[in-house]
Every structure is written in C-alpha cells, then in structure tokens.
C-alpha cells in the first residue's frame, strides 16, 4: 500500500496519502480486533480480556510481519484475537457472531467517517472556509470511510481464516464444517493467489475474469454509495 502511494515518486500527494493511511490503518485494525475480543468476552470467552487484548492500544494488535506486508504489497494482517469456542454456550453461533463483530465495527466506523464528512462539509460551506485544512479534513474523513468499507468487505471473503469463513461455517453441517475449516492451513496461500489473479490475467487470459481485487473495489464502492444514501437524505432535510 505505501509503495503504491510512492509509485510516482515522493510527491506531495504521496506524502499526504501516507500521513492519512498510517492513522486510519491503525484505528481500523485496532477497533476491528478489539470488537472481536469484546463480543467474544460478552458471549462468555474471557481469553482476549485475560491477554490484554480488549484495548484500543494498537501496539497490542499489530503483527510486525503483517504490517510489513501491508506496506509492501497492500495485503497483510493484524495479530488475531484468540477465541476459544468451548467457552460459548453455542460454539458455532458464538464464533460466527464474534467473527461478524469485526466487519460490523468497520461499517460503523465508515458511517462515522461519512457523517463527519457531511458535517464538516456543511460547516465549511456555511462559514465559507476554503483552505488546505478544510480540504485535508474532508479528504481524511472520506478516506477513513473508504478504507473501513474496504476492510469490512475484504474480511467477509468466505475463505479461512478470514471472518467471512466463520460466518459461513455456522450454516454448514458438521462434516462440511470440518472440511471447510481444514482449508485454513492453506488459506493465506490461496488468498495471495486470488489477489494476484489480475496480474496473472495479463499472461493467462482466463484469470482476467477472476480479478478479486477489482471485484472487491467494485463491491466496496457499492457499499459506500449505499451508506451515503441515507446520510445524504438526512442532511437534505436540514437544507444541506
């Protein structure tokens, strides 16, 4: 991700992108992982609390290798919050709900970002404020919402060990559940392959139709537009 921002050199735009990316990334993954642990705790699993993972301190949730991967190729991971299903009254539903908590937290943060954008826009227009600070604040709010939507959509991919797989597992029979989660040991390798389908498409024609990154970007755009509709409608009622 950071290398992509620097693809055209160390420009002002690249510097602004990096300055925005770093805080947004840390906030996004911290709340995401904390949400997993908090909901698991509420459902009866004290593991995250006992390990000090119910915190908004990003240091507790950062995986060094995953962070480097994010910087280099735009795909990485945080330190997973440990969840032990046997603590739940219903292990399958407990795992599904705990898994869903992460993407849901990202959608909620995206809504906060969009609301902040709409509020700031109204304030700047009303006060006739047009300067670098105003533009930067609006860009940051929009970027915050966009990255959180993308993170939510990405984590809902139904491939172990992503959150989407835990949700899908709830609806599977015990036998299918076993085989489905067996894929987890190869999950990251499969995911890396899928994320590179678009690049392979330039050499292998069939992979052009399996560009998962393009699909995620399109889906994220749809979700973002869908979230904006009720927010724009609410502000229109106040003459915005």
N, C-alpha and C positions, 0 to 999 in steps of 0.2 A: 504493500500500500504506500509506504513512504517513498520507495524507489519509483513508484508510478507517478507520485507527485513531483519528483525531481527529474522526470523523463526528459523534460525540455530545459534542464539546467536549473541553477539555483536562482530562480526569478522571485519577484515579489509575490506573485500568485502562489508559487510553491511554498514560500515561507508562511504565508497566511494559511494555506491548506494544512501544513504541518502543525502550526500553532493551534488550529482548530481541532485537528484529528486527535492529538495527544490527550487533551482533557476529555473530549467526547468519548474516546475509546475507553479510557479508564473508568469513567462514570458508567458507561453502558455495560461493560462486563462485570463491574463490581455489583451493581444493582441486580443484574441478571443472576449471578451466582448466589448472592445473598437471598434472593427471592426463593431459589430452590431450597436452600437450607432452612429458611424461616417457615415455609409451608410444610416441609417435612417435619420440623420441630412441632408445629401445631397439630400435625397428624400423629404425633407420638414418637418420632425418631429424634433423640437428643444428640446424635453424633456430631452434627455441624456445630451445635452450641458448645459441646464439650471440647471441640477442636478449635474454638475461637473463630469460626467461620461466619457467625452471624454478626458481621461487622461491615461497615462501609469503608473500611480501610483497604484501598486497592492492593496494597502490598500482600495482604493475606490471600488474594485471589489470583495474583499474577504467576503464570508459569513462564520462566525465562526463555525456554526453547520456543514455546508457543508465541511469545511476544516477538522474538526474533523472526519467526516465520511470518507473522503479520507484517512486520516492517519490510521483509524482503519480497514475499510473493503475494501478500494480501490475504493469506489464509493462515489461521493459527488457532490457538485455543487458550482458554484460561485454565486455572487449576480447578478441576471438577470438585464440587462439594460432595463429600461421601454421604451416601444414603443407604441405610440398611433396611431392606423391605420387611424383615421379620418383626420390626417394631410396630408396623402398621396392623390395624385390625384386618384390613383387606389389602394384602401386599400389592396386588395388581393395580387396584384403583389408587392406592397411596403413591405408587411410583408414577402413574400417569398424571395425577394431579400435581405432584411435586415437579415433574418434568415440564408440565404446561405453565407452571408459575414463572419460569424464566422468560419465554416468549411473551407472555402476558405482561410482564413487567416492562418489557421493551416497547410494546404497543402503548402502554400507559405513558411511558416517557416520551414517546413520539407525539402523543396527544398534547402533553405538556409543552413540548417544543413548538407545536403548531399554534397552540393557544398563546404562547409567549410571542411568537412571530406576529400573530394577528393583533395582539395588544400593543406591542411596540410600534407596529406599522401605524395604528390609529393615533398613538401618541405623537409620533414623528410628523405625521401629516397635519394633525391639529396644531402642533406647535411650530410647524413649518421648519423642522430641523432637517437639514440636508448637509451631512458631513461624513467624514470617514468613520467616526464612532457609530453613527446610526446605521450606515451600510454594513459595518462589521457585525454589529449586534443582530441585524436581520439575517445575515449570512450564517452566523453561528447558530441561531435558533432553527433555521431551515436545515442546516447540516446535521444538527442534533436529532431532529425528527427523522431525517432521511436515513441516517446511519442506524438508528434504532429499529426502524421498519425493516431495513435490510437484514439486520442481525436476527430479528424475530423470524423472518421468512426463511433465512438460511438454517436456523436451528430447528425449524419444523420439517426439514427434509427427513423422510422416514427411513433413515439409514443409521443403524447403530454405529457409534454411541450418541448420536445427536438426539435432541429432545423429542423430535417427531417419532422416533422409533419407540420410545417409552409409551407414547400415547397410542400408537398403532398396536403395540403389544397387548394393551388392555382388551382389545376386541378379538384377539386370536385365541384359538383353542390351546390347551396346554402343550400339545405336540407341536403345533405351528409356532407357538411362543418359544419353545426350546430351540428349534432350528433357526428361527428368525434371529434370536439373540446370539446364536452361535457365530453369526456373521460379524459380531462386534470386534473380534480379534483382527479382522481384515478391514474393518470399517474405514479407517483413515486412508489406507492404501486405495480402496475403492473410491473414496471421496476425492482424493487427489487426482485419480484418473478421470473421474467425471468432470472435475473442474478444469481439466486440460483438454476436454473434448473439442472445444472451439479452436485451439491451436492445432490439434491434430486434423481438424477439418480442412486446413489448407493443403494437407497432403493426402488425406484419406476422405473421399467425398462424403461417405455415409455419416461421418462424425459431424458434418456441418449441421445436421438436424438434431444433434444431441448436445448442443452447447448449453450446458446447465447454467453457466454464469449469465448468459444472455436471458435465459428463462427466468432466473432469479431477479435480474434487474427489471424485467418487464412486470413480473408479479409484484415486486416491491413498489413500482410506480403505480400500479393499480390500487394497491392497499393504501398508499399515501394519498392518492386522489380521493379514495373513498373516505378516509378520515377527514379530509379537508372539507368535504361537502357539508356535514352538519355544523362544523365550526364557522364556515363562511356564512351559512344561513343564519346562525345565531347572531353574528356580528352585523348582518344586514338588517336585522330587526331594530338595531340601535342606530341605524343610519350610516353604518360603516361601508 
